[in-house]
Amino acid sequence: MVNFVLRDLRGSGRSLWMLFACLLLGVTLIAASGGLLQQVRSGLLTDTRALFGGDIEISQRSPLNDQELVWLRANGRVSLLIELRTMLMTADGQSQVVELQSFDDNYPLYGEVTLDPPLPLDQVLAKRDGLWGAVIDPVLAERLNLSVGELVTVGGLTLALRALVIRQPDRSLSADWRGPPVLLADQALSDTGLLQPGSLLDYEYRVRIDQNLDRWRANLTTAFPDADWEVRTFKERSRRLGEVLDQVGSALLLIGFSALFIGGLGVSNSVHTYLQSKLATLATLRALGMREVRVARLYLGQVLLLAGLASIAGAVLGGGLALAGVALAAERLPLAPTLLALIGPLLIAMLFGLLTALTFALPALGRAMAVTPAALFRGIDANPVRTPTRYRWLTLASGLLTAGLMVLALPQPLFGIGFLGVTLTLLILLEGVVQLLRLGALHLTQRQMLVEHFYWRLALANLYRPGAPLRPTLLSLGSALTLLVASTLVVAALLRTINDTIPEQAPSLIFYDVLQSQVDNFRKQVLATSSLDRLDLAPLVLGRLNQVNGDSLRDSTDLERVLEARDEHKLSYRLDNFDNVQVKRGSWWHDDYQGPPLVAMEDREADQLGLKVGDRLTFTILGETIEADLVAIYGQKRFQSRFWLEGIFSDGVLEPFISRYVGAIYTDPAAAVKLQDTLAVEFPNVVTVRTESVLREARTLLTRASSGLALVAAISLLASLLVLSSVVAGSRARQVYDATVLHSLGARLNTIHRALGLEQVLLALLTSLFALVLGGLIAWGLLEYRLELEIDGVWWTALIVAPLVSGLCLGLGTHHLLRRLNPSPAVLLQS
């Protein structure tokens, strides 16, 4: 029997091998996504202490006092990291925002800093030949075309670049946006002249301990109950990082499951087509006395054999993609590809491949097994429409098992439950659409105006007749087109925002940390720019929210409120809404308001604390207490807000506390480059960021994201094309038979061709409309409620993509069918 199975399988033609290709794509995506997620998780979460820099981090704007340091050193090993954002100048006058980092001798507490050339960090940073050394990030070296041995200027100090950082264990994942790190010695940072009153320095004390983390933190709070520092642990960082990885991993796996679901349709069509080609064999085996169960096992074994081969090949291919992805990510993250971490995800992907093949093959197999040998010998009309009850129960059990395992396999099960809900809704919606279209097509064929148009009636009849390809075409090509339309609209809206909307509305330069003593000279320097359009200058004050309606946040039982009391807020004035925020609740005060202090809070901060318009808020700023009524809650305008202010006060409230300013400069791009370099020389402590450079980074990231979306859409589209190929293969015998009968009865071949072409045009229009409506709704929801962008103005991209891709896919299938269509009465007599 095994020999028979293999010999029969070799003669199966392309029918079952289409099953192989459909499963291969889905299993590959699941294996690649799961393997990559497991590799990143094992690489990052197992080394969270190194990424965090220690077990515990205590950060504030000023150094700890002697008593606090003594306690920390008595209860662990302490390392101090000082960070300061400033401008770096090259020898040829280029400037770039960077983040200076100085360390003590205990850095790093975990992991090692790897340099190129491979030298000890303290030796590279030491002062030699009258120059302090510096180590820069390769990203910065590439941007400014710097190499080891060159000189750069930071503040009033010239530094010698002596190495590049190949790996820094605690390098921030957002360093490329905030400013690439520049490592220098503690004394070198002092010699820059940037440590002035009002400078925004971050003092981060990392502590390595060998005792219970929660108990140590509780002892710290008991020893210093009134301290204003922020305390974080590596467990909190690990939890947040794990949540992000789970979200990304779940989304990637769902893409794989979507492709596998589409591939399952190809499995169903392939099995159906294969069994149709084996009618004579089935009839012979049943007539010779082989029981139905044994015949079913025979052909189910063939399906599972090919499914197993496809799953193994997909797992191997997906594992290779996961290893390649980890190798690329290892340039920025502490990751090392390991085969051991891939075993679990690859086995899971193979299991899903087998379960999918079983679930989608059982209905077609059941219909074939339900037919008597006499009916089988009749050939093309052998298969019944309905699946036998026992096979439906087996299909349901296999489908529920697959769905349950999918939910369990996802890092965040709610993603899986949501996916199942959306899929079920889609299937119900699709079934409703199919029934409506069939009723509409049946109604149209009975209209008097179509009596004289035979090919129209024939094309419409092909939409509602039993075995019509309408349902599988809508489900397979429609699903892939939906993803393609949604991706196209989102990417088009993002590109329009980055390339058109933001450049038109955004300033050329954003600047931070202008000291109050520098304001007049800074303003004079900027106003001297000939092409200047506008200058916005606003104070920036740091303060803390302590009480809400008289209730102390520190004494609250709500952990969010306790942490909020230790968090610094960026506070400023409205000043013609220079940060472009939008009021969501309440309203602004009048421009000439002169009464008691009023404040507006950012919606994220307000929602975390449960604040409402009308609350009485108490702030502490530089040791002074300010009480203000909350009259408005505003939202930051995504992609346009620049300073992310947590609080905006009425005029005059912050005057005693102002020591520095922030703002924006509007001028042409060429003048912005020159002005940035000039300001870096005249005011080295002022951080300036060109909008164009940020947009360039955003465009780079968006290009990569677009490439990823295009790849996903292409794979889903390829899976759909395979399904369509199986649909065409499955319906070819029926169409050839019908065409032969019509031709034998006198229908012209040209009329038959026109009817088939019109049928495909109708299918293309229906799938395009289906994808435009569903994909448009998905894209609108993402843009409106997640990204807060407008979809108006980019609909034309979807209107081009959907019909073009749908027409191309179905047109190729029609061309292939017409080439193979050779209606001949002899063929009819033979059948």
QUIZI-V395390 format. One record per residue. N is the residue number from 0. BURIAL is I if it has 24 or more other ideal C-beta (glycine too) atoms within 12 Angstrom, else O. Layout:
{{N:BURIAL} {N:BURIAL}}
//
This chain:
{{0:O} {1:O} {2:O} {3:O} {4:I} {5:O} {6:O} {7:I} {8:I} {9:O} {10:O} {11:I} {12:O} {13:O} {14:I} {15:I} {16:I} {17:I} {18:I} {19:I} {20:I} {21:I} {22:I} {23:I} {24:I} {25:I} {26:I} {27:I} {28:I} {29:I} {30:I} {31:I} {32:I} {33:I} {34:I} {35:I} {36:I} {37:I} {38:I} {39:I} {40:I} {41:I} {42:I} {43:I} {44:I} {45:O} {46:I} {47:I} {48:I} {49:I} {50:I} {51:I} {52:I} {53:I} {54:I} {55:I} {56:I} {57:I} {58:I} {59:I} {60:I} {61:I} {62:O} {63:I} {64:O} {65:O} {66:O} {67:I} {68:O} {69:O} {70:I} {71:I} {72:O} {73:O} {74:I} {75:I} {76:I} {77:I} {78:I} {79:I} {80:I} {81:I} {82:I} {83:I} {84:I} {85:I} {86:I} {87:I} {88:I} {89:I} {90:O} {91:O} {92:O} {93:I} {94:I} {95:I} {96:I} {97:I} {98:I} {99:I} {100:I} {101:I} {102:I} {103:I} {104:O} {105:I} {106:I} {107:I} {108:I} {109:I} {110:I} {111:O} {112:I} {113:O} {114:I} {115:O} {116:O} {117:O} {118:O} {119:O} {120:I} {121:I} {122:O} {123:I} {124:I} {125:O} {126:O} {127:O} {128:O} {129:O} {130:I} {131:I} {132:I} {133:I} {134:I} {135:I} {136:I} {137:I} {138:I} {139:I} {140:I} {141:O} {142:I} {143:I} {144:O} {145:I} {146:O} {147:O} {148:O} {149:I} {150:I} {151:I} {152:I} {153:I} {154:I} {155:O} {156:I} {157:I} {158:I} {159:I} {160:I} {161:I} {162:I} {163:I} {164:I} {165:I} {166:I} {167:I} {168:I} {169:I} {170:I} {171:I} {172:O} {173:O} {174:I} {175:I} {176:O} {177:I} {178:I} {179:I} {180:I} {181:I} {182:I} {183:I} {184:I} {185:I} {186:O} {187:I} {188:I} {189:O} {190:I} {191:I} {192:O} {193:I} {194:I} {195:I} {196:O} {197:I} {198:I} {199:I} {200:I} {201:I} {202:I} {203:I} {204:I} {205:I} {206:I} {207:I} {208:I} {209:O} {210:O} {211:O} {212:I} {213:O} {214:O} {215:I} {216:I} {217:O} {218:O} {219:I} {220:O} {221:O} {222:O} {223:I} {224:O} {225:O} {226:I} {227:I} {228:I} {229:I} {230:I} {231:I} {232:I} {233:I} {234:O} {235:O} {236:I} {237:I} {238:O} {239:O} {240:I} {241:I} {242:O} {243:O} {244:I} {245:I} {246:O} {247:I} {248:I} {249:I} {250:I} {251:I} {252:I} {253:I} {254:I} {255:I} {256:I} {257:I} {258:I} {259:I} {260:I} {261:I} {262:I} {263:I} {264:I} {265:I} {266:I} {267:I} {268:I} {269:I} {270:I} {271:I} {272:I} {273:I} {274:I} {275:I} {276:I} {277:I} {278:I} {279:O} {280:I} {281:I} {282:I} {283:O} {284:I} {285:I} {286:O} {287:O} {288:O} {289:O} {290:O} {291:I} {292:O} {293:O} {294:I} {295:I} {296:O} {297:I} {298:I} {299:I} {300:I} {301:I} {302:I} {303:I} {304:I} {305:I} {306:I} {307:I} {308:I} {309:I} {310:I} {311:I} {312:I} {313:I} {314:I} {315:I} {316:I} {317:I} {318:I} {319:O} {320:I} {321:I} {322:I} {323:O} {324:I} {325:I} {326:O} {327:O} {328:O} {329:O} {330:O} {331:I} {332:I} {333:I} {334:I} {335:O} {336:I} {337:O} {338:O} {339:O} {340:I} {341:I} {342:O} {343:I} {344:I} {345:I} {346:I} {347:I} {348:I} {349:I} {350:I} {351:I} {352:I} {353:I} {354:I} {355:I} {356:I} {357:I} {358:I} {359:I} {360:I} {361:I} {362:I} {363:I} {364:I} {365:I} {366:I} {367:I} {368:I} {369:I} {370:I} {371:O} {372:I} {373:O} {374:O} {375:I} {376:O} {377:O} {378:O} {379:I} {380:O} {381:I} {382:I} {383:O} {384:O} {385:O} {386:I} {387:I} {388:O} {389:O} {390:I} {391:O} {392:O} {393:I} {394:I} {395:O} {396:O} {397:I} {398:I} {399:O} {400:O} {401:I} {402:I} {403:O} {404:I} {405:I} {406:I} {407:O} {408:I} {409:I} {410:I} {411:I} {412:O} {413:O} {414:I} {415:I} {416:O} {417:O} {418:I} {419:I} {420:O} {421:I} {422:I} {423:O} {424:O} {425:I} {426:O} {427:O} {428:O} {429:I} {430:O} {431:O} {432:I} {433:I} {434:O} {435:O} {436:I} {437:I} {438:O} {439:O} {440:I} {441:O} {442:O} {443:O} {444:I} {445:O} {446:O} {447:O} {448:O} {449:O} {450:O} {451:O} {452:O} {453:O} {454:I} {455:I} {456:I} {457:I} {458:I} {459:I} {460:I} {461:I} {462:I} {463:I} {464:O} {465:O} {466:I} {467:I} {468:I} {469:I} {470:I} {471:I} {472:I} {473:I} {474:I} {475:I} {476:I} {477:I} {478:I} {479:I} {480:I} {481:I} {482:I} {483:I} {484:I} {485:I} {486:I} {487:I} {488:I} {489:I} {490:I} {491:I} {492:I} {493:I} {494:I} {495:I} {496:I} {497:I} {498:O} {499:O} {500:O} {501:I} {502:I} {503:O} {504:O} {505:I} {506:I} {507:I} {508:I} {509:I} {510:I} {511:I} {512:I} {513:I} {514:I} {515:I} {516:O} {517:I} {518:I} {519:O} {520:O} {521:I} {522:O} {523:O} {524:I} {525:I} {526:O} {527:O} {528:I} {529:O} {530:O} {531:I} {532:O} {533:O} {534:I} {535:I} {536:I} {537:I} {538:I} {539:I} {540:I} {541:I} {542:I} {543:I} {544:I} {545:I} {546:I} {547:I} {548:O} {549:O} {550:O} {551:O} {552:I} {553:I} {554:O} {555:O} {556:O} {557:O} {558:O} {559:O} {560:I} {561:O} {562:O} {563:I} {564:I} {565:I} {566:I} {567:I} {568:I} {569:I} {570:I} {571:I} {572:I} {573:I} {574:I} {575:O} {576:I} {577:I} {578:I} {579:I} {580:I} {581:O} {582:I} {583:O} {584:O} {585:I} {586:O} {587:I} {588:I} {589:O} {590:O} {591:O} {592:O} {593:O} {594:O} {595:O} {596:I} {597:I} {598:I} {599:I} {600:I} {601:I} {602:I} {603:I} {604:I} {605:I} {606:O} {607:I} {608:I} {609:O} {610:I} {611:O} {612:I} {613:O} {614:I} {615:I} {616:I} {617:I} {618:I} {619:I} {620:I} {621:O} {622:O} {623:O} {624:O} {625:I} {626:I} {627:I} {628:I} {629:I} {630:I} {631:I} {632:I} {633:I} {634:I} {635:I} {636:I} {637:I} {638:I} {639:I} {640:I} {641:I} {642:I} {643:I} {644:I} {645:I} {646:I} {647:I} {648:I} {649:I} {650:I} {651:O} {652:I} {653:I} {654:O} {655:O} {656:I} {657:I} {658:I} {659:I} {660:I} {661:I} {662:I} {663:I} {664:I} {665:I} {666:I} {667:O} {668:O} {669:O} {670:I} {671:I} {672:I} {673:I} {674:I} {675:I} {676:I} {677:I} {678:I} {679:I} {680:I} {681:I} {682:I} {683:I} {684:I} {685:I} {686:I} {687:I} {688:I} {689:I} {690:I} {691:I} {692:I} {693:I} {694:I} {695:O} {696:I} {697:I} {698:O} {699:O} {700:O} {701:I} {702:O} {703:O} {704:O} {705:I} {706:O} {707:O} {708:I} {709:O} {710:I} {711:I} {712:I} {713:O} {714:I} {715:I} {716:I} {717:I} {718:I} {719:I} {720:I} {721:I} {722:I} {723:I} {724:I} {725:I} {726:I} {727:I} {728:I} {729:I} {730:I} {731:I} {732:I} {733:I} {734:I} {735:I} {736:I} {737:I} {738:I} {739:I} {740:O} {741:I} {742:I} {743:O} {744:O} {745:O} {746:O} {747:O} {748:O} {749:O} {750:I} {751:I} {752:I} {753:I} {754:I} {755:I} {756:I} {757:I} {758:I} {759:I} {760:I} {761:I} {762:I} {763:I} {764:I} {765:I} {766:I} {767:I} {768:I} {769:I} {770:I} {771:I} {772:I} {773:I} {774:I} {775:I} {776:I} {777:I} {778:I} {779:I} {780:O} {781:O} {782:I} {783:O} {784:O} {785:O} {786:O} {787:O} {788:I} {789:O} {790:I} {791:O} {792:O} {793:I} {794:I} {795:O} {796:I} {797:I} {798:O} {799:O} {800:I} {801:I} {802:I} {803:O} {804:I} {805:I} {806:I} {807:I} {808:I} {809:I} {810:I} {811:O} {812:I} {813:I} {814:O} {815:O} {816:I} {817:I} {818:O} {819:O} {820:I} {821:O} {822:I} {823:O} {824:O} {825:O} {826:O} {827:O} {828:O} {829:O} {830:O}}
//
